[in-house]
Amino acid sequence: MPHAVYAAHQALKHNSSDEIVNIILSHTRHIGAKPISLEAIVLHYVDYMVADCMRFTREAPLLMMGPTSYG
C-alpha cells in the first residue's frame, strides 16, 4: 500500500478534514489525487524538492527531470 494511502486512512480514522486527507493524498503524483488547496500544492513541491536534494547527493536521477502532471 502506498504510504500516502496509508497516511490518509490514518488521518480519516482520526477524523481529519477532507482537506487534510487531500493534502496527504496529493503530495505524490503516484496516487493521482489533484490538490484542492494551496497547502497541498506547496507540500507536493516541497516533498519532491527534498527527495531531489537527497537523490542529488547520491548522484541518482532527479525526479524533476520526469513527468510533472498529476494522475
C-alpha positions as CSV (number, residue, x, y, z in Angstrom):
1,M,0.0,0.0,0.0
2,P,1.4,3.4,-0.9
3,H,2.4,5.4,2.1
4,A,0.1,8.3,1.1
5,V,-2.9,5.9,1.1
6,Y,-2.0,4.5,4.5
7,A,-1.4,8.0,5.9
8,A,-4.8,9.2,4.5
9,H,-6.5,6.2,6.0
10,Q,-5.0,7.0,9.4
11,A,-6.0,10.7,9.1
12,L,-9.6,9.6,8.3
13,K,-9.5,7.2,11.3
14,H,-8.7,10.2,13.5
15,N,-11.4,12.4,12.0
16,S,-9.2,14.7,9.9
17,S,-10.9,17.0,7.5
18,D,-11.2,16.2,3.8
19,E,-8.8,19.0,3.0
20,I,-6.1,17.4,5.3
21,V,-6.7,14.0,3.6
22,N,-6.3,15.6,0.2
23,I,-3.1,17.2,1.2
24,I,-1.8,13.8,2.2
25,L,-3.0,12.1,-0.9
26,S,-1.9,14.7,-3.4
27,H,1.6,15.1,-2.1
28,T,2.7,12.4,-4.5
29,R,1.8,12.1,-8.1
30,H,1.7,8.3,-7.9
31,I,-1.8,8.4,-6.3
32,G,-3.4,10.6,-8.9
33,A,-5.2,12.9,-6.5
34,K,-5.4,16.5,-7.6
35,P,-4.6,19.2,-4.9
36,I,-7.6,21.3,-3.7
37,S,-5.7,23.8,-1.7
38,L,-2.5,25.9,-1.8
39,E,-1.1,23.9,1.1
40,A,-1.5,20.7,-0.9
41,I,0.4,22.3,-3.8
42,V,3.2,23.5,-1.5
43,L,3.6,20.2,0.2
44,H,3.8,18.4,-3.1
45,Y,6.6,20.5,-4.4
46,V,8.5,20.6,-1.0
47,D,8.3,16.8,-0.8
48,Y,9.7,16.4,-4.3
49,M,12.4,19.1,-3.7
50,V,13.6,17.2,-0.5
51,A,13.6,13.9,-2.5
52,D,15.6,15.5,-5.3
53,C,18.1,17.0,-2.8
54,M,18.7,13.6,-1.3
55,R,18.9,12.0,-4.8
56,F,21.4,14.7,-6.0
57,T,23.8,13.8,-3.1
58,R,23.7,10.2,-4.2
59,E,24.1,11.1,-7.9
60,A,20.8,9.5,-8.6
61,P,18.4,10.7,-11.4
62,L,16.4,13.6,-10.3
63,L,12.6,13.4,-10.1
64,M,12.3,16.9,-11.5
65,M,13.5,15.5,-14.8
66,G,10.5,13.2,-15.2
67,P,6.8,13.8,-15.9
68,T,5.2,16.6,-13.9
69,S,1.5,16.1,-14.5
70,Y,-0.9,14.6,-11.9
71,G,-2.6,11.3,-12.5
